[in-house]
Amino acid sequence: MKKKFSNNTSTNANYFMVCTVLHFNCLKKLNNNLIAVGSILCWLAMTGISVILTPLFSSQLFPCETEYPFDVQLQPLKTIIYVHQILIAYQSVIQVSTNTFPALLLWFVAARFEILSIQFRTMTSMKELVNYTRKHSLLLRYII
């Protein structure tokens, strides 16, 4: 069964308006969530910095409260332990923040699939079908 493409300009214009509104709403949601995710990443960075700077403002010797079976007051050893704990705090912050990027990518691809599904419903020519199929395969590459 062949699908006949609609030549009715008012129907096509309505579909185009729906696609435009949905596209705008998806981008608006994406921008709102990007602000939230950006603020979360900033809070993560500030938390890591505050952990690193804790010994400057408290009686702790190191960022993390730890006990060692040797004297940590000797200078080269104290610096090595402090730098090691700074690296641990830095790696922890980086690990948590990098785990948010795949989630953002999947959310973005889902929004793009939603827009593409509307475009598939409103296509009027075979040229558009080929174009939308290429877009679909490109979006699948993001996921895989």
N, C-alpha and C positions, 0 to 999 in steps of 0.2 A: 504494500500500500504506500503510495507516494504522498508525502506531505506537501500540500500546496502552501506557498508562501502568501501571506496577506499583502494585498496592494492597497488596503484601506489606510490612508494617511492619518486619519484621526486616531485609529487604533494604535498605529505605530508611534504616533506622537505621545499617546498616553503611556505606552510601555516605556518609551524613552524617558519620560518624566519620572516614572516609578523607579527606573534604573538610576537616574541621577539623584533622586532623593535618597534611595537606599545606599548609594555610593557615598553621598555626603554624610549620612548617619553612621556608616561604618568608619569613615575617616574621623568623624567627631568622637566616636567611642574610642578609637585607637589613640587619638591625641589625649583624651582624658586619662586613659590607662597609662600612657607613656609618662605623664606627669606624676602619677602615683608610683610607677615603677622607678622613675628617676629619683623621687624623694626617698623611696626605700633604699636605693643604692647609696644615696648621700648619707642616710642614717647609718648604714653599714660602715661606710668609710669613717664617719665620726666616731662610731663605737670602737673601731680598730685603733684610731688615733688616741682615743681616751684610754684604752687599755695600755698602749705603748707609753703614754705620758703619765700614768698613775704613779710611778716611783718618784717623779719630780714633786708631787703635791701631797704625798703621804709618807708614812714611815716604812713602807715596804721597800725592800732592796730591788726587787724585780717586778715586772708586770704581772706575773702569775705567782701565787704563793706556793712555793715549793721548798722541800727540805732536801739537802744534799748530804751525803756521808763524809764530806770534806769541808774545809774552811773556804767560804766563798768571799771573804773579805780581801783576799790577795788580789791585787789590781789586774793582772792580765786575765786571770780566771773570771773575775767579776765582769769584765767587759765582754768576754766570750759568751758567758751565760746570758747577759743582757741582750746582746745581738741575736743570739739563738732564739730567745723568747720573742723578740721583735719579729723575726722571720716567721715564727709559728703564728703569731697574731696576724701578720700580713697574709700568709697563706690561707688562714681560716676565712678572712674577709673576702679574699679573691675567689675562693672556692664557692662560697655562698652566693656571691654576686654573679659568677659565671653560670650558675645553675638557673638563673632567671632568664638568660638569653634564649635558650631553646624553647622555653615556654612562650616568650614573646614572639618568636619566629612562628611557632605553631598557631598562635592566636592570629597573627597577621595573615598567614596562609588560609586559615579558616574564613576570615573576612573576605579575602580575595576569591575563594571558592563560592561564597555566597553571592558576590557580585557577578561572577562568571556564570553561575546558574541562571541568574536573571537575564544575562545577555544571551544565553542559549535559548531561552524562552522567547526572546524578542527578535531573533535573527530573521532576516528577510531574503538572504541570498546564500548560495553555496560558498561564495568567497568568504562571507562572514563565518560560516560553519568551519571552514578550514582554518581561519584565523583564531577562532575560539578554541578549536581543538589543539592548536599549537600552544595557546596560552595554558590550556589544561595540562598538557604534558610538561610545560615549564614549571607549573605549580607543583606537579607531582615530584619533580626533581628536588624541590625544597624539602620535602618530607623524607625522601629516601636518602 
